[in-house]
Amino acid sequence: MKKISFYGRELPVFKSSLHIHSTVSDGSFSPDEVIKLYAEAGYDVLAFTDHYKTNPVSTYDGRGMTLISGAEIHPVGPRNVSWHLLALGIPEDFPCTYPTGQAAVDAVKAAGGLIFCAHPGGVFTSREILDLLRGVDGIEVANTNEGFTGFESSEFCWKELIAQGFRCPALAVDDMHTKCDLFRNRTMIVAPDKSPASLLAALKSGSFYDTQGPEFTRIAWHDGVFEAEFTEVVEAFLFGFPGMEIVGTPGYPTPETSPRLTSLKFAPGKSFRGNLRCRIRDAQNRCAWTMPITF
């Protein structure tokens, strides 16, 4: 079991895919085939999030993985465009049709679940999210399936939301429909164990990081100093409120010319007020992101 030094605690970290589709809606693989694919790829956690429908995950053989009940919900939003809302930890008989995005958010929260705005960069603006959805738990920062639309990344939307004062965890997901979506983005959940309750509590609190390949091994804040340690990368940035780069590798390094980095350290001081988040990039142009921490 992998562990991470996470703000002073040594905790397990669980490799998780939190947005997938099966033949229950419009995916290419049956639920059992999906489970087999992710189990063989070494995942610890898998959420079934078919469009408009939950799955009876309690009846599935998870092959050692924790299975989470979820759904992708599509109420009508601004400009008659459907919201794409990712619900996690909902009952298996949860109804998935709602007239508005806020009604969907309220229903998921009332049922004890979490709800994230999926691939917002390709659908809605950060202002629309803030104005029209109260109680949403976060967004997606990276979504493999949205690569065909040009909106695989929603980092710009994430940055805007943070700058506008929204404490905003963000997931990295496959949004898997077909084979080409597999294993590009994942969420690494830091929790005491991989029970559904522990995993969902960690997601709610922002106790995770996202990655496309690089891995964080230590994230710390102590005595006014932020530190991160990670597998070898060519680029590391630390961003602070209101979304400005405050420390990082200069310019636009290439794999041929850049140094190999395994740590980042910054000392804004004990009096620092705002938020910090770290992004790293490896030689294969794969990123990883920490969640913003606020002081």
N, C-alpha and C positions, 0 to 999 in steps of 0.2 A: 504494500500500500504506500503510495506516495504521500509525503508530508511537506508542509511549507511552514516557515517561520512567519507568522501573520500577526503583525502588530503585537509582538511580545509573546505569542502563544504558538507552540508547536502543534499543528492540527493536520488531520488528513485532508487531502484535496481530491475531489471526485470529478473525473472526466465526464462531462454531461452534454447530451444533445437534447435541446428543449423545444424544438420546433420541427416536427416531421409529419409527413402525410403518408397514408397507406391506401390500400384499395377500398377502405371504408369511405373515403371521399375520392380524391383525384390522384392518388399516388400510384406508382407502378408496381409496388411490392405489397404482398399481403402482410398483415401484422406479424405473423410468425417469421416471414422472410426479413422484415425490418429488424426484428429482435436479433435474428441470427447474424445479420450484417454488422450491427453495432457491437454485439457481444464479441464477435471474432476480431473486431478492431480495437478491443480493449476498453470499451466504455463502461462506466459504472452506473450511469443514470440515463434514462430515456423517457421522454415525455411524448405521448401520443396526442397530437393536436390537429386532428382532421377538421376540415371545413364543416361548420354547422353541426358537428356530431362528436360526441364523446365515444370512448372505447371501453369495453368491459375489461380493463387492464388487470383487475383482480383475478380474472380467469386465465390470464396468459402466463406461460412459462417464461420468466424473464431471463433465464440462462445466467443467473447470478447478478443481474442488474436490478436496480430499483426502478420500477415503472411508475410513472406519474400520470394521473388522469388529467387531460386537458382538452382544449378545443380552440379552433380559430373562429372567431365570431365576426359577423359582417353587417352591423347595422348601417343605415344610411348616414353619411356625414355631410360636410359642406360641399356645395356645388353638385349635389346628388352623387357624390363619389362614396363608395363604401369604405368605412373604417376596416382595418385589418387588426383585430384585437386578439392577442394571445393570452388565453386563460389557462392557468396552471393550478393544480391542486383542487379542482372542483369535483363534486360528486359525479359518479358515473351516470346518473340519471339526470344530470343538469340540463335544463332547457337552453337552447342556443340561439333563439331568435328574439331580437329586441328592436324596438322602433328607433332608438337613438343610441349613440355611443355612451352617453352618460347612464342610460338605463342599463346597458350591458355592464358597465363598470360597477354600478351599484349592486347589481344582482350577483356578480362574481364576488365582490367584497362581503356581501351578506352571507354568502355560502362558505366563507372562510378561505377563498382562493386568492391568487395573485393575478394581476392583469397588466400586460405590457403592450405598448403600441408597436406593432410589427412594421419593419422597414419604413419608418415615417418619411425618410427623405424622398421616396418616390410617390408619396400620397398626399401628405399634409404638411403645412408649415409649423414651425415651433410655436408660433403665436396661436394657431388654431388648436394645437394640443393643450396649451395652457388655458385658453379661453373656454374650451368646450368639453374637457375631460377633467373632472375633479376626482382625485383618489387613485389615479393610475399609478402603478408601482414603478414604471420606467419605460424604456424603449428598447429597440434593437439597434446596435451600432454597426453590425455586420451581418449580412444575410446572403448566403451563397446563391440561392435561387434567383435573387434579384439582379444578378450579374447580367442577365440578358436584357434588362431594361436600362442598364447603366447606373443603377442605384444600389449596388451591392453594399456600399458604405453610406451610413447616415451619420458619420462623425460630425459633419457640419451642423446638423440638427441637434445633436447631443451637446455640442459646444454652445449653441444659442440657448438651449434650455438651462444649462448650468449658469450661463451668464445672466439669465433672467431670474435666478434665484431658486430654480427647481432642483432639489436634491434628487439626482436622476441616475440610478443604476442603469446599466445598459447591457443587454445580452448579445453574444455572438452565436449565430445559429446557422444550420444548414438550410432550413426550410425545405427539407428533402422531399422531392417528388419523384425524381428519377436518379439513375446511377450517377450521372454527372454532377449531382449536388452533394455527393457523399463526402464527409470527413474534412471539409475545408475550414469550418468555423466551429468553435466549441466554447462552452462555459465551464470553467474550473471552479467548482463549488467548495468552499472551505467550511467544513462542519465537523462536529464531534463524531458523527456517524452518518450512514446513508439511509436512515429511516426517512420516509416522506416528510414527517414533521420537522426533523432537523434540517433537511435540505431546503424546504420551503421557508423556514425561519431564516436561514442563511441568505437566500435570495432576497427576502424582504429587507434584511438589514444591509445588503450590499457586501456580504462576506463572500466574495468571489472575484475572479479576474477572467478576462476573455482572451482567447488566443486563436491564431491561425497556424501556429507552429512553435514560436519561442515560449519558454516557460519561466515564470517567476519562481525563485526559490526562497526569497526573503523580501518582505515588505515591512518597513518599520517607520515609526515616528517617535522620537524620544528626545527630550531636552531641546526642543526646537529644531531638530534635524530630521529631514526625510531621507531615507535610504532604501534602495532597491537592489537586489541581486538577482541575476537571471542567466539563462543559458546564453551562449555567445551570439551577439547581434552586431550590426554595423551602425545602428542609429538608436539613440535614446533621448527622449524629451520629457521634461516635466512641465506641465501646464498649471497655471494658477488663475484664480478669479481675476478678471472676467473672461477667462479663456485665452489669455495671452501666454506665449511661450516665455518661461522665465529661466530655464537652463536646458542645455542640450548640446548635441554634437553640431558643429557649425556646417552651414551649407547643405549640399545634397550629396552625401557620400555615395560612392559606388563600391561594389564588392571588391574591386581591384585596388582601390586607393584608400579605403577607409580603414581605421583601426578596428580591432576586434574588442568589443566592449562586454563586460560581464557585471558592471555595477554602475550605480548613479547615486550621488549624494548631494544634498542641498540644505543649507542652513538659513532659512528665513528668520529664525529667532523665535523665542517663546512667545513674543507678542504678536506673531503673525495672525491675521484674521482673514479668512477666505477659504478657498478649497484648493486641493492639489490632486492631480492625477498624472499617471505616467504612461507613456506609450513607447514601445520598443519595436524595432524592425530588423529582421535578419537578412542575410545575403540573398535569400529567395524571395524577398519583398513581402514576407509574411509578418504581420503585426501582432502585438499583444497589448492589452490595456488593463490598467488597474482602475478600480472604481474611485470616483472622487471622494476624498475625505474632507470634511468641513471643520474648521476651527472657529 
